Amino acid sequence: MIVINEQGSSTSREASKLGQFSWALFDWANQPFFTVVTTFIFGQYFANTMIGDPVKGQAEWAFTQSTSGVIIAVLSPFLGAMADAGGRRKPYILLFQCLVAVGCIALWWAYPQRPDLVSLISWAVVIATVGAEMSIVFNNALLPTIVSPARMGRLSGFGWGLGYCGGLLALFAVLIVSRPSMFGLSVDDKPLFGLDPQTYTVERLVGPASAVWLAIFVIPMFLFTPDGNQPRRVSLAEAARSGGRALLHTVLKLRRYRNVLLYLIAFMLYNDGLAAIIAFGGVYAAAIFGWDTVTIGIFGIIVTIFAIPGAFLGGRLDDRIGSKRTVQFAVLGVIVATIGIVSLSKQGVLFVVPAPELSPTRSLFGSLQEQVFMAFALLLGFCMGPMQAASRTMIGRLAPPGMVGEFFGLFALSGRATAWMAPLAIGIVTTATQSNRLGVACVLFFLVIGFVLLLWVREERASA
């Protein structure tokens, strides 16, 4: 099969099936960090237990996420261009994956009711988040070099689906360790391995466990996936200067790539809205319904189960109807799901429909409020996979030949440039109104404006 590589020349072969699978396994290796640390388990523990005040905790978690977004927005385009100038991408992936591991390990010291440790743990989350997002920039840039354009959507969707499978397995592991009696592994509700529920050992352990998972499953990508570019005989300093010049040149030329620029702006907005609702959905639910770690874990498992077929289906839909249409359908679904989620309160659903008071002895998801929340959360889970996977493929289809790494850097920038704004808006509104609900509702602005801008994007490759 003839593949057009990122320099615009042809090559006679793709990466091997093992190399492609190993590339997709990168998502499997990294997803537990996003699933059990930033989304479902540790995030809600940090906000609602370590800090102890749901409103203050949501605001503090929001400010932590916004700090990560600022750093990533500054670094991502420059490093993407520098990777192109320096040749190989894997050394950069290794560096940033090490930062993920270090940040995750530090979460072990997130003891409950320790306000003196909040700043330390916040910075550990920032370091891990920056490392994860920056390593994704370089891994994404490998995609056009290992598979033909006709199959990029399928491989991208497969990677996202595989990642969700990894996140699902991680959530099951947390649930088994937290409540072994549910699986017939214990006669009481004590955690496995003698872990102390009084000091929230399980919640603190998800960070180091994610680091171990990452270290094991990222190895195949380094061993079997081709690096795409041969190393160039330049120093790191020269690569940095060349990358900086290339980045500046790309930014200055963006006015000549107006279609790509419009897509990057649209992606910047709708992706920020998605990231925010994912990051704060569990925090919001725990604050409203008083969910514990086990309930949050079950919620995460159910949502992830729906996300897996969505990601795989989205990859096939991407190749069949195109990336843009796939993204449009997915964003619209996320908007509907977000409206439904913020329509809920302890007293009612859909803004105006009253509901019975929450009973402290209710069964799992036993209230009308929780059942409606789950319905919209499942829609969100099903749509987020196609939205993320097709968005990644879209930039691969639009980027000019020879500038793939730079445009994936700009793609990461557009995905994170306002990522600090959505969490910051949540933090400010939550603090000002003392309302978790109004704080989370801010994400609708980003989703709707991004969806509208996407209407004018054309799905066509820009010429060099």
C-alpha positions in Angstrom: 0.0 0.0 0.0 1.3 3.5 -0.9 1.2 5.9 2.0 1.9 9.6 1.7 4.1 10.6 4.6 4.2 13.9 6.4 7.0 15.2 4.2 4.8 14.7 1.2 6.7 11.8 -0.4 5.5 8.3 -0.8 6.5 5.2 1.0 5.7 1.7 0.2 4.5 0.4 3.5 2.6 1.2 6.7 3.8 0.3 10.1 3.2 -3.3 11.0 0.0 -4.4 12.6 2.0 -4.8 15.8 3.4 -1.3 15.5 -0.1 0.1 14.9 -1.6 -1.8 17.8 1.3 -0.7 20.1 0.6 2.9 19.1 -3.1 2.4 20.1 -2.0 0.8 23.3 -0.5 4.1 24.3 -4.1 5.3 25.0 -4.7 2.1 27.1 -1.6 2.9 29.1 -2.5 6.6 29.8 -6.3 6.4 30.2 -6.3 5.2 33.9 -4.7 8.5 34.9 -7.6 10.4 33.2 -10.3 8.0 34.4 -9.5 7.2 38.0 -7.4 10.3 38.9 -8.8 13.4 37.1 -12.3 12.2 36.4 -14.0 9.8 38.7 -12.1 8.8 41.9 -9.3 11.1 43.0 -10.8 14.3 41.7 -14.0 14.0 43.7 -12.0 12.8 46.7 -9.8 15.8 46.5 -12.7 18.2 46.2 -15.2 16.6 48.6 -13.1 14.8 51.2 -9.5 16.1 51.3 -10.7 19.7 51.3 -14.0 18.8 52.9 -16.2 21.6 51.5 -17.9 20.6 48.2 -18.2 24.2 46.9 -14.6 25.2 47.9 -13.4 21.8 46.7 -14.9 22.2 43.3 -13.4 25.7 43.0 -10.0 24.4 44.1 -10.1 21.5 41.6 -11.1 24.0 38.9 -8.2 26.3 39.6 -5.8 23.2 39.5 -7.1 22.2 36.1 -6.9 25.8 34.8 -3.2 26.0 35.9 -2.5 22.9 33.9 -4.3 24.3 30.9 -2.1 27.5 30.9 1.1 25.6 31.0 0.0 23.2 28.2 -1.2 26.0 26.1 2.2 27.7 26.3 4.3 24.5 25.7 2.4 22.4 23.2 2.8 24.2 19.9 6.5 25.0 20.6 7.4 21.5 21.5 5.4 20.0 18.6 7.4 22.2 16.1 10.7 21.4 18.0 10.0 17.6 17.6 9.7 18.1 13.9 12.9 20.0 13.8 14.7 17.5 15.9 13.4 14.4 14.1 12.3 11.8 16.6 9.2 12.0 18.8 9.8 9.1 21.2 12.4 10.8 23.4 9.9 13.6 24.1 7.2 11.0 24.8 9.5 9.3 27.3 10.3 12.6 29.1 6.7 13.6 29.6 5.5 10.1 30.5 8.1 10.2 33.4 6.4 13.4 34.6 3.1 11.7 34.6 4.5 8.9 36.8 6.2 11.3 39.2 3.0 13.4 39.6 0.8 10.3 40.1 3.1 8.8 42.8 3.0 12.0 44.8 -0.8 11.6 45.2 -0.2 9.0 47.8 0.4 11.9 50.3 -3.1 13.4 49.7 -4.2 12.8 53.3 -7.8 13.8 54.2 -8.4 17.0 56.1 -4.8 18.3 55.5 -5.2 21.8 54.1 -1.4 22.2 54.4 -1.0 19.6 51.7 -3.5 20.9 49.2 -1.0 23.1 47.4 1.5 20.2 47.1 -1.1 17.8 45.8 -2.5 20.4 43.4 1.0 20.8 41.8 1.4 17.1 41.6 -1.8 16.9 39.6 -0.6 19.8 37.4 2.7 18.0 36.7 1.0 14.8 35.8 -1.6 16.5 33.7 1.0 18.5 31.7 3.1 15.3 31.2 0.1 13.3 30.0 -1.2 16.0 27.6 2.3 16.8 26.2 3.1 13.2 25.6 -0.2 12.8 23.7 0.9 15.7 21.4 3.9 13.6 20.2 2.0 10.3 20.1 -0.7 11.9 18.0 2.0 13.2 15.6 3.0 9.6 14.9 -0.4 8.7 13.5 -0.1 9.9 9.9 3.3 8.2 9.6 2.2 4.7 10.6 -1.1 4.2 8.7 -2.7 5.3 5.4 -5.0 8.3 5.4 -7.9 6.1 4.5 -7.5 4.2 7.8 -6.5 7.0 10.2 -10.0 7.3 11.5 -10.3 3.6 12.3 -7.0 3.4 14.0 -7.6 6.6 16.0 -11.1 5.4 17.1 -9.5 2.0 18.0 -7.0 3.8 20.2 -9.7 5.8 22.0 -11.8 2.6 22.4 -8.8 0.7 23.7 -8.1 3.5 26.1 -11.7 3.4 27.5 -11.2 -0.3 28.0 -8.2 0.4 30.1 -10.0 3.0 32.1 -12.9 0.6 32.6 -10.6 -2.1 33.9 -8.9 0.4 36.2 -12.3 1.4 37.6 -13.2 -2.3 38.2 -9.9 -2.7 40.1 -10.7 0.2 42.3 -14.2 -1.2 43.0 -12.9 -4.7 43.8 -10.3 -3.3 46.2 -12.8 -0.9 47.8 -15.7 -3.3 48.2 -14.5 -6.9 47.8 -17.8 -8.2 49.3 -19.6 -7.2 46.1 -17.5 -9.7 44.2 -17.6 -12.5 46.8 -14.0 -11.9 47.8 -14.7 -10.9 51.4 -17.4 -11.4 54.1 -17.3 -7.7 55.2 -17.0 -4.3 53.5 -13.3 -3.8 54.4 -10.9 -3.0 51.5 -8.5 -5.7 50.4 -4.9 -5.9 51.5 -5.6 -4.3 54.8 -6.1 -0.8 53.3 -7.4 1.6 55.8 -10.7 3.3 54.9 -10.3 5.9 57.6 -7.3 7.4 55.9 -8.8 6.9 52.4 -5.9 4.6 51.4 -7.7 3.4 48.2 -8.3 6.9 46.9 -4.7 7.9 47.6 -3.4 4.7 46.0 -5.0 5.3 42.6 -2.2 7.7 41.7 0.8 5.4 42.3 -1.2 2.5 40.8 -1.8 4.5 37.6 1.9 5.2 37.4 2.7 1.4 37.6 0.0 0.7 34.9 1.6 3.4 32.7 5.1 2.0 33.1 4.0 -1.5 32.1 1.7 -0.8 29.1 3.6 2.1 27.4 6.6 -0.2 26.7 5.2 -1.8 23.5 4.9 1.7 21.8 8.6 2.3 22.4 9.6 -1.1 21.2 7.4 -1.7 18.1 5.9 1.6 16.8 8.2 3.3 14.2 9.3 6.8 15.2 8.3 8.2 11.8 11.3 10.4 11.4 15.0 9.5 11.3 17.1 11.4 13.9 18.7 14.6 12.5 22.2 15.5 13.3 21.4 18.6 15.3 21.8 19.5 18.9 18.8 20.0 21.2 19.5 23.7 21.3 19.5 23.9 17.5 16.3 21.8 17.4 14.7 24.2 19.8 15.7 27.2 17.7 14.5 25.5 14.6 11.3 24.5 16.2 10.7 28.0 17.5 11.3 29.5 14.1 9.1 26.9 12.4 6.3 27.6 15.0 6.5 31.3 14.5 6.5 30.8 10.7 3.4 28.5 11.0 1.5 31.0 13.2 2.3 33.8 10.8 1.1 31.7 7.9 -2.1 30.7 9.6 -3.9 33.5 7.8 -3.2 31.4 4.6 -4.8 28.4 6.2 -8.0 30.0 7.2 -10.0 26.7 7.0 -7.6 25.0 9.4 -7.5 28.0 11.7 -11.3 28.0 11.9 -11.3 24.3 12.8 -8.7 24.9 15.5 -10.7 27.6 17.0 -13.9 25.5 16.9 -12.0 22.5 18.4 -10.5 24.8 21.1 -14.0 25.7 22.3 -16.0 22.5 22.0 -13.2 20.3 23.4 -12.8 22.6 26.4 -16.4 22.2 27.1 -16.2 18.4 26.9 -13.1 18.3 29.0 -14.7 20.4 31.7 -18.0 18.4 31.9 -16.0 15.2 32.0 -13.6 16.5 34.7 -16.4 17.9 36.9 -19.3 15.5 36.3 -18.2 13.2 39.1 -17.4 16.1 41.4 -20.8 17.5 40.7 -22.6 14.3 41.3 -20.8 13.5 44.5 -21.6 17.0 45.8 -25.3 16.8 44.9 -26.1 13.2 45.8 -23.4 12.5 48.4 -21.9 9.6 46.5 -19.0 7.7 48.0 -16.1 6.1 46.2 -17.9 2.9 45.4 -20.9 4.6 43.9 -18.6 6.9 41.9 -16.7 3.9 40.7 -19.9 2.1 39.6 -21.0 5.3 37.8 -17.6 5.5 36.1 -17.8 1.9 35.0 -21.3 2.4 33.5 -20.3 5.6 31.6 -17.1 4.0 30.3 -19.0 0.9 29.1 -21.1 3.2 26.9 -18.0 5.2 25.8 -16.3 2.1 24.4 -18.7 1.3 21.6 -19.1 5.0 20.9 -15.3 5.3 20.3 -15.2 2.2 18.1 -18.3 3.1 16.2 -17.1 6.7 15.8 -13.9 5.4 14.2 -15.8 3.5 11.5 -18.3 6.4 11.1 -15.4 8.7 10.7 -14.0 6.7 7.7 -17.6 6.4 6.2 -19.1 9.9 6.5 -16.1 12.0 7.3 -14.5 13.5 10.4 -16.5 16.7 10.4 -19.9 15.1 10.4 -18.9 12.6 13.0 -17.7 15.5 15.3 -20.9 17.5 14.7 -23.2 14.6 15.7 -21.0 13.9 18.8 -20.9 17.6 19.9 -24.6 17.9 19.6 -25.1 14.9 21.8 -22.7 16.3 24.4 -24.6 19.6 24.4 -27.9 17.8 25.1 -26.3 15.7 27.8 -24.7 18.7 29.5 -28.1 20.6 29.6 -29.7 17.5 31.1 -27.0 17.2 33.8 -27.1 20.8 34.9 -30.9 20.6 35.0 -30.7 18.5 38.1 -30.7 19.4 41.7 -31.5 17.7 45.0 -35.1 18.9 44.7 -35.9 18.2 41.0 -35.0 17.3 37.5 -35.2 19.1 34.1 -35.1 22.5 35.9 -38.8 22.6 36.8 -40.0 19.1 37.5 -40.1 18.4 41.3 -38.7 15.1 42.6 -39.0 13.3 46.0 -36.4 14.2 48.6 -33.3 12.0 48.5 -33.5 9.2 51.1 -30.3 8.4 53.0 -31.3 4.7 52.8 -32.1 4.6 49.1 -30.7 1.9 46.9 -27.9 2.4 44.3 -29.1 5.2 41.9 -32.5 4.8 43.7 -33.8 8.3 43.3 -35.4 10.0 40.3 -32.7 12.6 40.3 -29.9 10.0 40.0 -31.7 8.0 37.3 -32.1 11.1 35.1 -28.5 12.0 35.8 -27.4 8.6 34.7 -29.4 8.8 31.5 -27.7 12.0 30.4 -24.3 10.8 31.6 -24.7 7.7 29.4 -25.4 9.9 26.4 -22.3 11.9 27.3 -20.2 8.8 27.6 -21.4 7.5 24.2 -20.7 10.7 22.4 -17.3 11.7 23.9 -15.4 8.9 22.2 -16.4 9.7 18.6 -15.9 13.4 19.4 -12.4 13.0 20.6 -11.3 10.4 18.1 -12.7 12.1 15.0 -11.3 15.5 16.1 -7.8 13.9 16.2 -8.3 12.4 12.8 -9.7 15.7 11.4 -6.4 17.6 12.0 -4.5 14.8 10.3 -6.7 15.2 7.3 -6.4 19.0 7.2 -2.7 19.5 8.0 -0.5 20.5 5.1 2.2 17.9 4.0 5.5 18.4 5.9 3.8 20.3 8.7 1.9 17.5 10.5 3.9 17.8 13.7 3.5 21.6 13.9 -0.2 21.4 13.2 -0.7 18.6 15.8 1.1 21.0 18.2 -1.3 23.7 17.2 -4.1 21.2 17.6 -3.0 20.5 21.1 -2.7 24.3 21.7 -6.3 24.8 20.4 -7.4 22.0 22.6 -5.8 23.5 25.7 -5.5 27.2 25.0 -8.8 27.9 26.7 -8.8 24.8 28.8 -7.7 27.0 31.6 -10.7 29.3 30.9 -13.4 26.7 31.3 -12.2 25.4 34.7 -11.4 29.0 35.7 -14.9 30.0 34.8 -16.3 27.1 36.8 -14.2 28.1 39.8 -15.1 31.8 39.7 -18.9 31.2 39.2 -18.9 28.4 41.8 -17.2 30.7 44.3 -19.3 33.8 43.5 -22.7 32.0 43.5 -21.9 29.2 46.0 -23.6 26.9 43.5 -22.0 23.8 42.0 -24.8 23.7 39.5 -24.3 27.2 38.1 -20.5 26.6 38.0 -20.8 23.5 35.9 -23.3 25.2 33.6 -20.5 27.5 32.2 -19.3 24.7 29.9 -22.4 25.1 27.7 -21.0 28.4 26.3 -17.9 26.6 25.0 -19.8 23.7 23.5 -22.4 25.8 21.7 -20.0 28.3 20.2 -17.6 25.6 19.1 -20.5 23.7 17.4 -21.6 26.8 15.5 -18.1 27.6 14.2 -17.6 24.0 13.1 -20.5 24.5 10.6 -18.2 26.6 8.4 -15.2 24.3 8.4 -14.4 22.4 5.1 -12.9 18.9 5.4 -10.1 19.2 2.9 -6.3 19.0 3.2 -4.5 22.4 3.0 -1.7 22.7 0.4 1.8 23.2 1.6 
